[in-house]
Each structure stands twice: as C-alpha cells, then as structure tokens.
Amino acid sequence: MFFHSMTESAARVLKVSSANNETASLTDGVETHDNDKKPLPWFVEIPLVVVVTLLVITLLQTFVGRVYMIPSQSMEPTLHGCAGCTGDRIYVDKLAYRFGEPEAGDVVVFAGTESWNTGFTTSRSENPLVRGVQNAGAFVGLVAPDENDLVKRIVATGGQTVQCLEGDEGIKVDGKVIDSSYTLMPPAYPVDQTTGSEACGGFYFGPIKVPEGNYFMMGDNRTNSADSRYHIGDQYQGTIPKENLKGKVQFKIFPFNRIGAVEDYDIQQ
C-alpha cells in the first residue's frame, strides 16, 4: 500500500515536472523567437526616417501651413526684409481661408497674376549642387522660394470701390477713409505732390470697383511697394483672385527678437 502510494506520488511529480518542462520549453521558444527580431541596419533606417520626415513636411506645407522669408521692404514696419539682411520668417496659415473668407486688413501671401510677374527673375544658381541646396533651404523657409510669391495687406474686397484722389484725406473704400496707422511713417520716399500725396501713400488712383472674388492689395510701406496700384491696367485692374491666395500670415517666427503675431487690423471700421 505504501509502495503504491509512493508510486502514485512519484507519477504525479513526474507529470508536474514534465508539464513545467513543456512550459519552460514553450517560453524559451518564444524568447528565442523574440530575440530573432533584429533592428533595421542603419543604412536602411536613416534613409527611411528622412523619407518619412520629408513626406510629413510636404503634407504639412501643402495643406496646413508654410514658412516664408520676407525678401523686401514693401511691408515695413509690419514685416522686415531687405537685400543682404536677415529678413523675417513668417508662418502662413493655409487653412484660414478653407474655413473662412479673406477680410480687409488681413496680411496674405499670394501668387501674382501675369502682369505682376513682369521683370521677375530666378534667384537660383546655375550650379546644380548649389541650386539643390537653395531649393532645400526654400523648402523649410530659410531661402526665398523660386516663384513670384508676394506678401501684402488686403485693402478692399470684391464689390467694394477703392480710391485715393486729389483732396482725399487718405485711401477710401466705399467713400470712407480707411485706417492707415500701421503704415510706415514718415514715408520711405518723398511723394511728388503734382501726381499724388502722402495721404495716398504715393500717386493718385481710382476709383476702382474690385471684381467679385478678388482683392485689392497694398504694402504697408506705401511709397516703396509695387502693389495693386501698379497693375491697374491689367485684366483684373490690379486685383488678385482668391484662388491665387496661398494663405494668411499669422506669425513672425524668426529672428527671435521679432517673434510675434501679425496684426490683422480692422481697417474699415
């Protein structure tokens, strides 16, 4: 009886031991399988990370927002730029006008129509390597893009009439003088009093009725801005169609001492 009991106990121990061994074997098998997963080689991982990063940047800059560099003085004092200096880098919101309409006072980036492109020349080097570096810099906002993108402030919208004639106290939209407190004063250049006035920010113009869906643009540096006033003779009377708008300027992000929001004044209040 005692021997039989011992035999049964030994059998149970043997079964438990066998089960434990099977479990250990299974566990070991899993561990061995996990250890077989090797990381990607660096020469595969690094290019993969670069490609994914560029893809994300492309999607963001195409549909969400993009950084632009200010190359000229036409929007002083709001935006700073000049040849040979550190121009402002601005963040342009591409979603703003997908969910709302452009308004007078907004600062916008847009593609010029045909008449605005007269005299535009590429700033790219003929050296393929240098040109590649320039294009890469433009992609992240360190270099101006090789396209005639401009930045101005909307002064009048579709259906409104804009003018500044002799005797006017300032630029008028639908007969009312707009706010011009944000413009560069004193003027960058003297105004010929026989053809214009400081109140007009240069030569007299108008009246012009802005076509529906278009916008009349002016630079904040009125006497140093080749804006809608200079293209009144074209098919759009100097105005810019909505489809040419790239987005609304929201922030200055560089240099660090000029970081801040870009004010969209209610100029027709």
Long-range contacts (C-beta under 8 A, 24 or more apart in sequence): 57-139, 57-140, 61-139, 62-94, 63-94, 63-95, 64-93, 64-94, 64-95, 65-91, 65-92, 65-93, 65-94, 65-95, 65-247, 65-250, 66-91, 66-92, 66-94, 66-141, 66-246, 66-247, 67-91, 67-92, 67-140, 67-141, 67-253, 68-92, 68-109, 68-141, 68-144, 68-145, 68-149, 68-151, 69-141, 69-142, 69-143, 69-144, 70-151, 71-144, 73-188, 73-221, 73-224, 74-151, 74-152, 74-219, 74-220, 74-221, 74-224, 74-225, 74-226, 74-227, 75-107, 75-151, 75-152, 75-153, 75-219, 75-220, 75-221, 75-225, 76-184, 76-188, 76-220, 76-221, 76-224, 77-182, 77-184, 77-220, 77-221, 78-107, 78-153, 78-182, 78-220, 78-262, 78-263, 79-107, 79-151, 79-220, 79-249, 79-252, 79-262, 80-258, 86-255, 88-252, 88-254, 88-255, 88-258, 89-141, 89-142, 89-252, 89-253, 89-254, 89-255, 90-151, 90-249, 90-250, 90-251, 90-252, 90-253, 90-262, 91-249, 91-250, 91-251, 91-252, 91-253, 92-246, 92-247, 92-248, 92-249, 92-250, 93-247, 93-248, 93-249, 93-250, 94-246, 94-247, 95-247, 96-247, 96-248, 96-250, 97-242, 97-245, 97-247, 97-248, 102-154, 102-157, 102-215, 102-242, 102-245, 102-248, 103-154, 103-157, 103-264, 104-154, 104-155, 104-156, 104-157, 104-160, 104-173, 104-178, 104-267, 104-268, 105-153, 105-154, 105-264, 105-265, 105-266, 105-267, 105-268, 106-153, 106-154, 106-248, 106-249, 106-264, 107-151, 107-152, 107-153, 107-154, 107-248, 107-249, 107-262, 107-264, 108-151, 108-152, 108-153, 108-154, 108-215, 108-217, 108-245, 108-246, 108-247, 108-248, 108-249, 109-149, 109-150, 109-151, 109-245, 109-246, 109-247, 109-249, 110-149, 110-150, 110-151, 110-152, 110-217, 110-240, 110-244, 110-245, 110-246, 111-147, 111-148, 111-149, 111-150, 111-244, 111-246, 112-148, 112-149, 112-150, 112-240, 112-244, 113-231, 113-234, 113-235, 113-236, 113-240, 113-241, 113-244, 114-234, 115-231, 115-233, 115-234, 115-238, 116-148, 116-150, 116-231, 117-148, 120-148, 122-146, 149-246, 150-217, 151-249, 152-217, 152-218, 152-219, 152-225, 152-227, 152-228, 153-217, 153-218, 153-219, 153-220, 153-267, 154-215, 154-216, 154-217, 155-216, 155-217, 155-218, 155-228, 155-267, 156-210, 156-215, 156-216, 157-210, 157-214, 157-215, 157-216, 158-210, 158-211, 158-212, 158-213, 158-214, 158-215, 159-209, 159-210, 159-212, 160-209, 160-210, 160-216, 161-206, 161-207, 161-208, 161-209, 161-210, 162-206, 162-207, 162-208, 162-210, 162-216, 163-205, 163-206, 163-207, 163-208, 164-197, 164-199, 164-200, 164-201, 164-204, 164-205, 164-206, 165-200, 165-204, 165-205, 165-206, 165-207, 166-197, 166-204, 168-197, 168-199, 168-200, 169-199, 170-199, 170-200, 171-199, 171-200, 171-201, 171-218, 173-268, 176-268, 178-267, 178-268, 179-265, 179-266, 179-267, 179-268, 179-269, 180-222, 180-267, 181-265, 182-220, 182-263, 182-265, 183-220, 183-221, 183-222, 184-220, 184-221, 184-222, 184-223, 184-224, 187-222, 187-223, 188-221, 188-223, 188-224, 189-223, 189-224, 190-223, 191-223, 202-229, 203-229, 205-229, 205-232, 208-232, 208-237, 208-238, 208-239, 210-237, 210-239, 211-236, 211-237, 211-239, 213-241, 213-242, 214-239, 214-240, 214-241, 214-242, 215-239, 215-240, 215-242, 215-245
